[in-house]
Amino acid sequence: MIAAAFPKAEGYPLLFLTGEQGAGKSFATELIASIIDPRTSTKKAMPKTEGDIAVIASRSHLMAFDNLSYLKGDVADILCRISTGGSFEKRTLYSNTGVTEINIKKPVILNSIVDLMSRPDVVERTFIIELEAIAATERLPASELRAQFDDSRAEIFGGLCIALQTALQRYKGIKVTQNLRMADAAILAAAAAPAFDSDEDKTMKALLEIQTRQKHALTSVNPICQAIRELVAGQTVTFTMTPKALYEKLTDSFDGKAKPKDWPQTASAFGKALQRQVDNLRSINISVEQKRSGHERMITITRKSPPEEFKAVARVSAAA
């Protein structure tokens, strides 16, 4: 919320709320948005085209999309561009040659009952919070809960302003000592830490832990990472082959079983998808290098030593 309220941010992290049915994802989205940008409608579905997303982004500061079931690749690319800043062009209405350019950099909230975060470039820009299910005995009518929230709204907004003031005072003196994506957001979080009875070192450590866990989680759910992990399981190995040969070898490893829905259909698509997973595979001691050898492009996969067992935590709690 501090990042979303920060003026002239270099980039805005995405916020993804997930959890089982009845966890209050849509309601939490509504309450957060009402503090950051009361004009934002939180009941929007994800638009299908880049132009539609650009128009929505131009009309509000915060974008919120509710109850998503799937995140298409082109939409994921657009979200990445919105997070760190991008330009969108479309033909001006009632003209043949006119072009309207819209420059957009906005905070975004997404919520879904299913796990949408399989793209590393999206995950690296995202704070993922899994909301706990609310027991039937603890449920309140939405009207009552909204009334309680309205009674506390001024205090919540005041706390956010104090945290933002703290961040603005300390922002320029904070240095990133860890290898973190969205470094400016990390600096902002560290700068605001005293407002939450914390400090910058604890904050940086927490952000690094979240990033590491999310990388490990991706290797557990991404089909390409899973196939490569099984290929090199339990051995120290290095091998080099063409993208086509590696693609065919991994495809054959399914041995007649149904391939995952998002398994690449061609060797070319496989090579591009693999490139997105290089950093995640590195986090489990598997390195991937792509180089040209003569007229061929070769992929070298190396696992120097079996990694320590790591319990992949798919989602990090709000407390963490």
C-alpha positions in Angstrom: 0.0 0.0 0.0 2.9 2.3 0.7 4.4 1.5 -2.7 1.1 2.2 -4.4 0.9 5.6 -2.6 4.5 6.6 -3.3 4.8 9.6 -5.7 7.0 9.2 -8.8 7.8 5.6 -8.1 10.3 3.9 -10.4 8.0 0.9 -10.5 5.0 -0.5 -8.6 4.9 -4.1 -7.3 1.9 -6.1 -8.2 -0.3 -7.5 -5.3 -1.8 -11.0 -5.8 -4.3 -12.2 -3.2 -5.1 -15.9 -3.3 -6.8 -18.5 -1.1 -9.6 -20.9 -1.0 -13.3 -20.0 -1.5 -14.5 -17.9 1.3 -11.1 -16.4 2.3 -12.3 -12.9 1.6 -10.1 -12.1 -1.4 -12.6 -9.8 -3.2 -13.5 -8.0 0.0 -9.8 -7.5 0.9 -9.2 -6.1 -2.6 -12.1 -3.7 -2.1 -10.8 -2.4 1.2 -7.2 -1.9 0.1 -8.4 -0.1 -3.1 -10.7 2.1 -1.1 -7.7 3.5 0.9 -5.4 3.9 -2.1 -7.8 5.1 -4.8 -11.5 5.2 -3.8 -12.5 5.7 -7.5 -11.2 2.2 -8.4 -13.8 -0.4 -9.3 -12.7 -3.7 -7.9 -15.2 -5.9 -9.7 -13.6 -5.7 -13.1 -12.7 -8.8 -15.1 -9.3 -8.8 -16.9 -9.7 -7.1 -20.3 -8.9 -9.2 -23.4 -6.8 -6.6 -25.3 -3.9 -4.3 -24.7 -5.9 -1.3 -25.8 -8.7 -2.0 -23.3 -6.2 -2.4 -20.4 -4.5 0.9 -21.4 -7.9 2.7 -21.4 -8.7 1.4 -17.9 -5.3 2.3 -16.6 -5.6 5.8 -17.9 -8.8 6.5 -15.8 -7.5 5.5 -12.3 -4.3 5.3 -10.3 -4.9 1.8 -9.0 -6.0 -1.1 -11.2 -7.9 -4.1 -9.6 -9.1 -7.3 -11.2 -11.3 -9.7 -9.5 -11.7 -13.5 -9.5 -9.4 -14.3 -12.3 -9.2 -17.9 -13.6 -6.3 -17.7 -16.0 -3.5 -15.3 -16.9 -2.6 -15.5 -20.6 0.9 -14.9 -21.7 0.2 -11.6 -23.5 -1.7 -10.3 -20.5 1.2 -11.2 -18.2 3.5 -9.3 -20.4 1.2 -6.2 -20.2 1.1 -6.4 -16.4 4.9 -6.4 -16.3 5.0 -3.3 -18.5 2.3 -1.6 -16.4 4.2 -2.4 -13.2 7.5 -0.9 -14.3 6.2 1.6 -16.9 5.3 1.1 -20.5 3.9 2.9 -23.5 0.7 1.7 -25.3 -0.3 2.9 -28.8 -3.6 2.5 -30.6 -5.3 4.2 -33.6 -7.0 7.4 -32.7 -10.8 7.1 -33.2 -12.2 8.6 -36.4 -8.9 8.8 -38.1 -6.9 6.6 -40.5 -3.4 7.6 -39.5 -3.7 9.2 -36.1 -2.0 7.3 -33.2 -2.8 7.9 -29.5 0.0 7.0 -27.1 -0.7 6.2 -23.5 2.1 6.0 -21.0 1.2 3.9 -18.0 2.8 3.0 -14.7 0.3 1.8 -12.2 -0.1 -0.4 -9.1 -2.2 -3.4 -9.7 -4.2 -5.8 -7.4 -5.2 -9.3 -8.7 -7.1 -12.0 -6.8 -7.9 -15.5 -7.7 -8.8 -18.8 -6.1 -6.3 -20.6 -8.4 -2.6 -20.1 -8.7 -2.0 -17.7 -11.6 1.7 -17.1 -10.9 3.7 -19.4 -13.2 5.7 -16.7 -15.1 9.0 -15.8 -13.4 8.9 -12.2 -14.7 5.5 -11.7 -13.2 6.4 -13.3 -9.9 9.5 -11.2 -9.5 7.2 -8.1 -9.6 4.6 -9.5 -7.3 3.8 -9.7 -3.6 1.9 -12.9 -3.1 -0.4 -13.2 -0.1 -2.4 -16.3 0.7 -5.4 -15.4 2.8 -6.5 -17.9 5.4 -10.0 -19.4 5.2 -12.6 -17.8 7.5 -14.3 -20.3 9.8 -18.1 -20.3 9.5 -18.4 -19.3 13.2 -16.2 -16.3 12.6 -18.0 -14.9 9.5 -19.7 -11.5 9.5 -22.2 -10.0 7.1 -20.3 -7.8 4.5 -22.4 -4.8 5.6 -21.3 -5.2 9.2 -17.6 -5.7 8.4 -17.7 -2.7 6.0 -19.2 -0.6 8.8 -16.4 -1.6 11.1 -13.8 -0.8 8.5 -15.4 2.6 7.9 -15.1 3.3 11.6 -11.4 2.6 11.4 -10.7 4.1 8.0 -9.3 7.4 9.3 -6.9 5.6 11.6 -5.8 3.2 8.8 -5.3 6.1 6.4 -3.4 8.1 9.0 -1.1 5.1 9.7 -0.4 4.8 6.0 0.4 8.6 5.8 2.8 8.3 8.7 4.5 5.3 7.1 4.7 7.2 3.8 6.2 10.2 5.6 8.8 8.0 7.3 9.7 6.5 3.9 10.1 9.9 2.3 12.3 11.1 5.1 14.6 8.0 5.0 14.3 6.9 1.3 17.5 8.4 0.0 19.7 7.0 2.8 18.7 3.3 2.2 21.0 1.0 0.2 20.0 -2.4 -1.2 22.5 -5.0 0.1 20.7 -8.0 -1.4 20.1 -9.2 -4.9 16.4 -8.1 -5.1 14.2 -7.5 -8.0 12.0 -4.3 -7.8 14.8 -2.8 -5.8 13.1 0.6 -5.5 10.1 -1.0 -3.9 12.5 -2.8 -1.5 14.2 0.5 -0.6 10.8 2.0 0.1 9.7 -0.9 2.3 13.0 -0.7 4.3 12.6 3.1 4.6 9.1 2.8 6.0 10.0 -0.1 8.4 10.3 2.1 11.6 6.6 3.0 11.2 5.8 -0.6 11.7 8.2 -1.2 14.6 10.7 -2.9 12.4 14.0 -2.0 10.8 15.5 -2.0 7.3 17.7 -5.2 7.8 14.7 -7.3 8.9 12.7 -5.9 6.0 15.4 -6.6 3.4 15.8 -10.1 4.8 12.1 -10.8 4.7 11.9 -9.6 1.1 14.8 -11.8 0.1 13.2 -14.8 1.8 9.9 -14.2 0.0 11.7 -13.9 -3.4 13.7 -17.1 -2.8 10.7 -19.1 -1.7 8.7 -17.9 -4.7 11.5 -19.0 -7.0 11.6 -22.5 -5.4 7.8 -22.7 -5.6 8.0 -21.9 -9.4 10.4 -24.8 -10.0 7.8 -27.1 -8.3 4.9 -26.0 -10.5 6.5 -25.2 -13.8 6.4 -28.2 -16.2 9.8 -27.4 -17.8 11.5 -27.0 -14.4 9.9 -30.3 -13.2 11.0 -32.2 -16.3 14.6 -30.9 -16.0 14.7 -31.7 -12.3 13.7 -35.2 -13.0 16.2 -35.5 -15.8 19.1 -34.6 -13.5 17.7 -36.0 -10.3 20.2 -37.5 -7.9 23.3 -37.0 -10.0 26.1 -34.5 -10.7 25.8 -34.0 -14.4 26.6 -31.8 -17.4 25.3 -32.3 -20.8 25.0 -30.2 -24.0 22.5 -30.6 -26.8 20.4 -28.5 -29.2 17.1 -27.0 -28.1 15.3 -29.5 -30.4 17.1 -32.5 -29.0 16.5 -31.4 -25.4 12.9 -30.6 -26.2 12.3 -34.1 -27.7 14.1 -35.8 -24.8 12.0 -34.1 -22.2 8.8 -34.6 -24.2 9.6 -38.3 -24.5 10.1 -38.5 -20.8 6.3 -38.3 -20.3 6.3 -41.8 -21.8 2.8 -41.8 -23.1 1.3 -39.9 -20.2 -0.7 -36.7 -20.9 1.6 -33.7 -21.2 0.9 -30.6 -19.0 -1.6 -28.2 -20.5 1.1 -25.5 -20.9 3.8 -27.7 -22.3 5.4 -26.0 -25.3 4.2 -27.3 -28.7 7.4 -26.6 -30.6 11.2 -26.7 -29.9 11.3 -22.9 -30.6 8.6 -22.2 -28.0 10.4 -24.5 -25.6 13.6 -22.6 -26.0 11.9 -19.3 -25.2 10.0 -20.7 -22.2 13.2 -22.3 -20.8 15.0 -18.9 -21.0 12.4 -17.5 -18.6 13.2 -20.2 -16.1 17.0 -19.9 -16.0 17.1 -17.8 -12.8 14.6 -20.1 -11.0 16.6 -23.2 -11.9 19.8 -21.6 -10.7 18.1 -21.3 -7.3 18.1 -25.1 -7.0 21.7 -25.5 -8.3 20.8 -26.2 -11.9 22.5 -23.9 -14.4 21.4 -23.4 -18.0 23.5 -21.7 -20.6 22.6 -21.1 -24.2 25.5 -20.5 -26.7 26.1 -20.7 -30.4 28.5 -23.4 -31.7 29.0 -22.8 -35.4 25.6 -22.7 -37.0 23.9 -24.5 -34.1 22.6 -23.0 -30.8 23.4 -25.3 -28.0 22.0 -25.6 -24.4 24.3 -26.7 -21.6 22.6 -27.9 -18.4 24.8 -28.5 -15.3 24.0 -29.7 -11.9 27.2 -29.5 -9.9 25.9 -31.2 -6.7 22.6 -32.4 -5.5 20.9 -29.4 -3.8 19.8 -29.6 -0.2 16.2 -30.6 0.3 14.1 -27.5 0.3 10.5 -27.5 1.2 8.9 -25.4 -1.5 6.5 -22.9 0.1 4.1 -22.0 -2.7 2.8 -18.9 -0.9 4.0 -16.7 1.8 1.7 -15.6 4.6 0.8 -12.0 5.2 2.7 -12.2 8.5 5.9 -13.1 6.7 
